[in-house]
Amino acid sequence: AHTDEEKKAFVDACVAQTGADR
């Protein structure tokens, strides 16, 4: 199970990648 904090960190990383790609 993933905690909200872990989930937030993962999503944050995804947003950083997609944001840089855009």
MOPAC internal coordinates of N, CA, C and O (Angstrom, degrees):
PM7 1SCF
backbone

  N    0.0000 0     0.00 0     0.00 0    0    0    0
  C    1.4760 1     0.00 0     0.00 0    1    0    0
  C    1.5310 1   109.24 1     0.00 0    2    1    0
  O    1.2310 1   121.29 1   -39.12 1    3    2    1
  N    1.3124 1   115.14 1   140.88 1    3    2    1
  C    1.4687 1   119.52 1   179.86 1    5    3    2
  C    1.5245 1   109.83 1  -105.33 1    6    5    3
  O    1.2310 1   121.29 1   -41.47 1    7    6    5
  N    1.3081 1   115.13 1   138.53 1    7    6    5
  C    1.4671 1   118.86 1   179.35 1    9    7    6
  C    1.5233 1   109.06 1   -80.74 1   10    9    7
  O    1.2310 1   120.53 1   -14.86 1   11   10    9
  N    1.3111 1   116.59 1   165.14 1   11   10    9
  C    1.4706 1   120.05 1   179.95 1   13   11   10
  C    1.5268 1   109.54 1   -60.78 1   14   13   11
  O    1.2310 1   120.85 1   144.54 1   15   14   13
  N    1.3362 1   115.98 1   -35.46 1   15   14   13
  C    1.4652 1   119.45 1  -178.46 1   17   15   14
  C    1.5247 1   109.92 1   -65.16 1   18   17   15
  O    1.2310 1   120.71 1   137.13 1   19   18   17
  N    1.3363 1   116.26 1   -42.87 1   19   18   17
  C    1.4675 1   119.80 1   179.17 1   21   19   18
  C    1.5236 1   109.74 1   -65.08 1   22   21   19
  O    1.2310 1   121.36 1   137.09 1   23   22   21
  N    1.3177 1   114.99 1   -42.91 1   23   22   21
  C    1.4618 1   120.21 1  -179.74 1   25   23   22
  C    1.5284 1   109.94 1   -60.75 1   26   25   23
  O    1.2310 1   120.94 1   136.24 1   27   26   25
  N    1.3418 1   115.80 1   -43.76 1   27   26   25
  C    1.4609 1   120.24 1  -179.04 1   29   27   26
  C    1.5325 1   110.25 1   -61.92 1   30   29   27
  O    1.2310 1   120.94 1   138.75 1   31   30   29
  N    1.3328 1   115.81 1   -41.25 1   31   30   29
  C    1.4677 1   119.79 1  -179.07 1   33   31   30
  C    1.5251 1   109.73 1   -63.96 1   34   33   31
  O    1.2310 1   120.81 1   138.84 1   35   34   33
  N    1.3488 1   116.07 1   -41.16 1   35   34   33
  C    1.4694 1   120.45 1  -179.65 1   37   35   34
  C    1.5260 1   110.49 1   -65.49 1   38   37   35
  O    1.2310 1   120.84 1   132.64 1   39   38   37
  N    1.3173 1   115.99 1   -47.36 1   39   38   37
  C    1.4668 1   120.56 1  -179.75 1   41   39   38
  C    1.5204 1   109.93 1   -63.65 1   42   41   39
  O    1.2310 1   120.96 1   141.97 1   43   42   41
  N    1.3312 1   115.78 1   -38.03 1   43   42   41
  C    1.4578 1   120.01 1  -179.78 1   45   43   42
  C    1.5229 1   109.97 1   -61.84 1   46   45   43
  O    1.2310 1   120.94 1   139.81 1   47   46   45
  N    1.3352 1   115.80 1   -40.19 1   47   46   45
  C    1.4639 1   120.13 1   179.76 1   49   47   46
  C    1.5250 1   109.39 1   -65.69 1   50   49   47
  O    1.2310 1   120.62 1   139.03 1   51   50   49
  N    1.3181 1   116.42 1   -40.97 1   51   50   49
  C    1.4755 1   120.80 1  -179.91 1   53   51   50
  C    1.5250 1   109.79 1   -63.05 1   54   53   51
  O    1.2310 1   120.82 1   135.98 1   55   54   53
  N    1.3060 1   116.04 1   -44.02 1   55   54   53
  C    1.4660 1   120.56 1  -179.49 1   57   55   54
  C    1.5245 1   109.75 1   -63.13 1   58   57   55
  O    1.2310 1   120.73 1   142.42 1   59   58   57
  N    1.3224 1   116.22 1   -37.58 1   59   58   57
  C    1.4709 1   120.32 1  -179.84 1   61   59   58
  C    1.5277 1   109.47 1   -64.23 1   62   61   59
  O    1.2310 1   120.50 1   138.75 1   63   62   61
  N    1.3414 1   116.66 1   -41.25 1   63   62   61
  C    1.4667 1   120.25 1  -179.28 1   65   63   62
  C    1.5265 1   110.11 1   -68.78 1   66   65   63
  O    1.2310 1   120.34 1   130.69 1   67   66   65
  N    1.3219 1   116.95 1   -49.31 1   67   66   65
  C    1.4642 1   120.10 1  -178.58 1   69   67   66
  C    1.5266 1   109.79 1   -64.74 1   70   69   67
  O    1.2310 1   120.67 1   142.87 1   71   70   69
  N    1.3149 1   116.32 1   -37.13 1   71   70   69
  C    1.4611 1   120.21 1  -179.78 1   73   71   70
  C    1.5226 1   110.45 1   -64.27 1   74   73   71
  O    1.2310 1   120.79 1   138.91 1   75   74   73
  N    1.3398 1   116.10 1   -41.09 1   75   74   73
  C    1.4636 1   119.97 1  -179.31 1   77   75   74
  C    1.5306 1   109.25 1   -69.35 1   78   77   75
  O    1.2310 1   121.21 1   143.97 1   79   78   77
  N    1.3430 1   115.29 1   -36.03 1   79   78   77
  C    1.4602 1   119.92 1  -179.29 1   81   79   78
  C    1.5284 1   109.76 1   -65.84 1   82   81   79
  O    1.2310 1   121.15 1   144.35 1   83   82   81
  N    1.3087 1   115.40 1   -35.65 1   83   82   81
  C    1.4624 1   119.73 1  -178.99 1   85   83   82
  C    1.5217 1   108.86 1   -79.71 1   86   85   83
  O    1.2310 1   120.10 1   180.00 1   87   86   85

